[in-house]
Amino acid sequence: MKKLKVLVLALVCVLFVGCSSPKEVLTGSDFVSKAKSAGFTVSDITGNYKFAESAYMILSDFKVIFVESKNVYDIEGIFFDECNNINKSLTENGKYEAHNGKNWSTYEATDMGDYYYVALVDNTYMYVKGKPDNKERIKEFIDTIGY
């Protein structure tokens, strides 16, 4: 329960305080273009999200889900839910970090052979899950798209 309270407090601070430069917000087509340029195959999964303007998935040696919505509250909800779900699953050895800026928040966690990266940038959400061995490749992808 203590972990959950710390996470909620950190995420509230992240969303309302913001302390660094804003990130460029990608549209779904921007995401697809950057992902394909980086050599990934992208699938359209917009039908899986009722509120989504667009949604895409990459399945590689790691999984990426990108969702764009007109409604920021839907994106904030999915971001908080995913961060909470990951946080609940962490063991005592699990580690997480939350970061924020003017229009963005990120949550990063490693535990039990899994690495997670969850990002909220304005009206977009990105979820990444892979093995810690792929962490550097995942971070290269995140840097490539600017999230």
Helices and strands as residue ranges (DSSP letters): H 2-17, H 28-37, E 42-44, G 46-48, E 52-59, E 62-69, H 72-89, E 95-100, E 104-111, E 114-121, E 124-130, G 132-134, H 135-145
